Amino acid sequence: MTGLLALIGWGLSGEEGLQTAANLAQLVGVLLVVPTLLVPLWLWRRRSTVRPAVTSAHVDHAKDVLAGLVEQQWKTEATLRSLDDPDPIPVIWRQTATAAVMDQPANLTPGVQRLTASSDDIATLTGKFRSMRRRRLVILGGPGTGKTTLAVQLVRELLATRTAHPGEPVPVLMSVAGWDTEAFPRLHQWLAIRLDQDYPALRAPDLPTGTAETLAARGHILPVLDGLDELPPAAQHAVIVALNQSLADTDQLIVTSRTTEFSRAVDGAGDVLTSAMVIEPQPITPKTAAAYLKRCLPPQPPAGWEQTLAALRATPADIATQNPSATLAAVVGTALGLWLLRVVYIDGRADPEPLLDPDRFPGPDQLRGHLLDQLIPALIRRRPLSTDPGHLFRPRRRHNPQDATRWLTWLACHLTHPRTPDGRPRTRDFVWWHLARHTLDDGVRTEAIFAAAAAVGVMLGLGFGLVLGLAFGWGIGLTFGCFFAGVFGFAVVGGGGEDPSLLEPGYANLSLHHRGIELVKRLTGGLGLGIGIGLFSGLGGGVMGAAVNVLTVGLSGGLLGALVDGLVGGLVGGLAGGLLVGFLIGLIGWAASPAPLDRVSTPAKSLRGDRTLVLLRATTYALVVGSLAGPLIGPWIGSSVGPPAGPSAGLLFGLLIGLVSGLVSALRLKHPGGVSWSYLVALSVLNLRRKLPRNLMAFLDDAHRLGLLRTVGPIYQFRHADLQDHLAADLSPAMKSGG
């Protein structure tokens, strides 16, 4: 390279040739030095941290941490669901009468073969579950019958009494709809992935690597798999087969599913779940429903309720008899219908007289649809605002009921359409970091790239315009801006086909509490690595600097001094930059830690953590690349537009290219983090289209507080699948496609 530059210098005449060669040498130095810095940095960030092997003490500690997180999570959900206000809805559960869906009596525990329990006496059901030789339970039922609610109650009761039963596994409720049995043929493999994602505290520095995998593989987790019916039929069959192949003698399991779908799954698999007791709910009788509603009313019920309750009490248990209260009795015969009636008419203080009007509600479907239509406005109008952290079921912000209904309708459509080949909803999980990937067909890709190009182009144009003169600066700025923003925009929205690890949020923990020693270790290691990087990059820069000096002073004079000056300058600059790089590497390694042990990974927290981590990485790249590329590019720019503008233009260019490369690297490298930018870009476009609110996460948090949504780790779901299906049922083709 040096010989080539020398030939170029000799081929041109006088100072012009030397200056041109010097400019080319500096440009080549930029192209060589910056990659020598970024490649080792990239390799270092991909290396795994060595941790000690998992011991029994680690397992006990991890179980306690996980149990605390799960207990906190579902205690909050129970409050939002009003499970204990005044008491759980009294649904009676009994062993199924369909023998084809349950194992042979010889494979079941004799003492519980005639199992009968009520959801308002969960302690009894928990005791019977613990008395099983193999603790395996399948909870069946129709839509809205309280299957998930019963599973939540079991999880809470098992956790609340686990100290009296040492050694028990930790119950963890998760949606089975995300289990791909082809990718994870064994249950424990998938459990480890979900635990690692939903409970990042298991990746804390004081726990060994693979803690989640150890808990799952050694039987320390009681998986509570919710919503088997939400899978396509072929996948349902595969799950039944995979469960039977995965469960050892002592492994425990709880599964919820709709009755019809579970029967089909068993038929398709050709086998039942081994040793699993299967229970189903009994319809809530009109008298039981009337008694529950009376307990929810004030001591002096408003006008109209005595007549409504009296009509319910007089309705026969067999509601096939046609009478004015038959429709109402059919709706409140399920836990969901009874809850909807309470929210809309008791909590919403509505007049109950129309409930018995056969002209307005000729059948149960019409009344149930009416209750679902009124649910969102009733909850918003009834629940007062509160910023008190103790008021978990009060929204933080005021929302217009029509806007909230429109936004939730779009969300329901987004999750439902396009439907699966068998007509089922596409998914029940709203994964915020997948928002861009699942809305690309709506033109988000093109709009995101255009917005990124415009923003970065204007930023670069303004910067260079101030330094180099408005006309010339705008030309350079917009040219580089469009190029880098195109790369950035593709990185933002083009991650759909990447490795799944790219689609998980990261976390930045900047707290010094109990982490000072870890910070010192990280900085020490980073500085050591930085010295090596500095020597490597400084040597390359020194060779380029020596070549420039030789060509500048001439081959006939000061050759040795020029070589020494160039090498010394390059090494000094390289070491200075390397120390800065090492410091920032250590800082990033320390900050990129999982969530604190005492916190559940909620959607809002996972978004904030990922955003902080991306900004930290982007800032680091901007400082590193700017501090090294700026001094190298500055003289080259100065030689073209004037020496005074060279240093400032070089520094500005270095910082901007560092910022863009930092954002792109944070999005594309195979490490957690970087997904918040794609979410924010997609959300901005959808907000302009009036599909979603500007602050979507705040709105979803309020919908969660209102009881419309629930959280499972960092994922949102509609609290009731029927509400999602109802909202997505009667939409236009344009709304179904997200347009």
Secondary structure, DSSP 8 states (H G I E B T S, - for coil): -HHHHHHHHHHS-HHHHHHHHHHHHHHHHHHHHHHHHHHHHHHHHHS--------HHHHHHHHHHHHHHHHHHHHHHHHHTTTTSS-----EEEE-S-GGGS--GGGS-GGGTT-EEETT-HHHHHHHHHTSSS-EEEEEESTTSSHHHHHHHHHHHHHHTGGGSTT--EEEEEEGGG--TTT--SHHHHHHHHHHHH-GGGG-TTS-TTHHHHHHHTT-EEEEEE-GGGS-HHHHHHHHHHHHHH--TT--EEEEEEHHHHHHHHHHHTS--TT-EEEEE----HHHHHHHHHHHS-SS--TTHHHHHHHHHHS-SSTTS--TTHHHHHHTTSHHHHHHHIIIIIITT---GGGG-TTT--SHHHHHHHHHHHHHHHHHHHS-----TT-TTS-SS---HHHHHHHHHHHHHHHHSS--TTS--S-S-B-GGGTTGGGGGGTHHHHHHHHHHHHHHHHHHHHHHHHH-HHHHHHHHHHHHHHHHHHHHHHHH--TTS-GGGGS--------TTTHHHHHHHHHHHHHHHHHHHHHHHHHHHHHHHHHHHHHH-TTS-HHHHHHHHHHHHHHHHHHHHHHHHHHHHHHHHH-----TT----HHHHHHHHHHHHHHHHHHHHHHHHHHHHHHHHHHHHHHH-GGGHHHHHHHHHHHHHHHHHHHHHHHSSSS--HHHHHHHHHHHHHHTTSS-SSHHHHHHHHHHHTSEEEETTEEEESSHHHHHHHTTT--HHHHTT-
